[in-house]
């Protein structure tokens, strides 16, 4: 009998009977025909055969079901093995948690992520592996899963094994995992997927830093464009770095001058509290900091972890108090000269990687360029203001000056004349501008003046002064003094001139020449008189002691000018008799005080040959200082030695006459008695007073006293 394959599914009795009859009918068609038996027998046989077929079919189905069950069990075992492998070696961690967070099951990746072997994870609470700051997030997720029967997720940070830096829990370099959880059907467990997203978070953090740094750079560039004040720009940059860039603190310092080289803080923003107050570039402990290093070296100074930097040790405690973890200082340069630095502090360790440093360095370069541009702009504006002021002053001065101001180009054409041209020449400014300067010179003077002008242009002479006759609009001539000076402004060159009407001066010069000639003649007569009178002259500066003496003065004492040079009041003192000099000084003091009108003194001076010479010293104070002190005194010396000798002789003769035993009577030219000696009085009885001025004939009159 041919076996027909049947499905393993259950067969209904009616269907089974139908199938059995179908198989029996097929069997009868293949069996030889026999004599028909009784109907009952036949029905019974038929029924038996049907039952037999049914049993065979059931047996076949059972055998087939057994085989299929074996195969299914084998496949299920294989699937279970594959599932176990997939569970254990999955790239993410799987945990089964109880409502209180106890670990019921964990795969190998979960064990690796948590850093504990799988056998030790069971019944260990997963919260023991999270930092305290993440526990609230985890509990919120459990509530959502077990209480509200919702899917939950959260991101937590795992405990860092190194106990020396517990603050690094805030550092994205620590392991960060994502938990995705769903409750089981029984509601007493939840399946959790652990995904290590540390690299992702680091990348996100890096991208976030770069994005904020780039955004801060863009804001700073906008500030560079729109800010016109240097200090305002620096403050904006620091504020942008903190508010937009997300940095803890930023400040700009300019390098100071002098031995201390202290950094001058010009702008600051963020959390500081006096941290940067004492920064210095000098070689001290503070000078070894990032700002000082950047300024001294001219290169960026980066400290990505202040805990590990020895140079940062003096400032470490202050930095930690203010939440600093890393710092970068970038020099500000102009023409390869460092004039300051911008220093940026971050609350994150390992900040300021290559890409971020490139952005911040570009920002510092742009800032330095912006500062230089602002300074140049300010200098240019100041120069323009000064130029405008100078032009206004120039025009104001030239318009108020009595002298004529002119400007010519390189060929002598007038390009500017001051308004005084109308008064001086009779022309309006517009009538002379554009005309050659030589048009207003006397024709006979042009050949003399033109070479001066040309040589000044060719040799770029700073100053030329010459006199020339100029011609007015009415053709009259006047004397003028011209001051010319070469000028060049970029590609334009020419001459700037000042024309001064010296007609009055020339007239005065002519008058002065006459007076000078008269004075010269008077001086010659004076000198001749002095020479004839054999007088020595002296000119004494009372305050300085300087003395000017003529030749006769030296001759009186027997010296030449050269022998006594240099001469001063001390020379006078050295040659004078000490007693006489004291008397002379006393008389001079009386004259200085106004007690006597003239100074006059007879004194002795030592002659070169050793004898004393008598001089009559006369003088008068001519000038005083503003505060009334004597300044200049003029005087003369006359040699009275002969007179003094004659007086001495006369005294001797007078003494002889006075003591003579003879009567001596002296009369004047008219014959009247001028002198009688004592013997006359004794013999005649007349006193000297009685006979003086009387005729000697009184002695013959017979009259007696």
TAVEN-V224713 format. One line per field, one symbol per residue. ss: DSSP state (h for helix, s for strand, l for the rest). burial: + if it has 24 or more other ideal C-beta (glycine too) atoms within 12 Angstrom, else -. A space follows every 50 residues. Layout:
BEGIN
ss: ???
burial: ???
END
This chain:
BEGIN
ss: llllllllllllhhhhhhhhhhhhhhhhhlllllllllhhhhhhhhhhhh hhhhhhhhhhhhhhhhhhhhhhhhhhhhhhhhhhhhhhllllssssssll lssssslhhhhhhhlllhhhllllshhhhslhhhhhhhhhhhhhhhhlll lsssssssllllhhhhhhhhlllllsssssssslllllsssssssslhhh hhhhhhhhhhhhhhhhhhhhhhhhhhlllhhhhhhhhhhhhhhlllllss sssssllllllssssssssslllllllllslllllhhhlhhhhhhhhlll sssllhhhlhhhhhhhhhhhhllllsssssssssllssssssssssllll lllhhhhhhhhhhhhhhhhhhhhhhhhhhhhhhhhhhhhhhhhhhhhhhh lllsssssslllssssslllhhhhhlllhhhhlllshhhhslhhhhhhhh hhhhhhhhhllllsssssssslllllsssssssssssssllsssssssss slhhhhhhhhhhhhhhhhhhhhhhhhhhhhhhhlsssssssllllssssl hhhhhhllllhhhhlllshhhhhhhslhhhhhhhhhhhhhhhllllllss sssssslllllssssssssssssslllllsssssssssslhhhhhhhhhh hhhhhhhhllllllsssllllssssslhhhhhhhlllhhhhlllshhhhh lllll
burial: ---------------+--++--++------------------------++ --++-++--++-------------------------+--+-++++++++- ++++++++++++++---+--+--+-++-+++--+--+++-++--++---- -+++++++++-------++-+++++++++++++-----++++++++++-- ++--++--++-+++-++-+++-++--+--+--++++++++++-+++++++ +++++-----++++++++++-+--++--++++---+++++++++++-+-+ +++++++-+-++--++-++--+++++++++++++---+++++++++++++ +++--++-++++++++++-+++-++----------------------+-- +-+++++++--+-++++++++--++-+-+--+--+-++-++---+---+- -+++-++------+-+++++++-----++++++++++------+++++++ ++-------------------------------+++++++-+----++++ -++++++-+----+--+-+-++--+++--++--+--++--++------++ ++++++-----++++++++-+--------+-++++++++++--------- -------------++-------+-+++--+---+-+----+--+-+-+-- -----
END
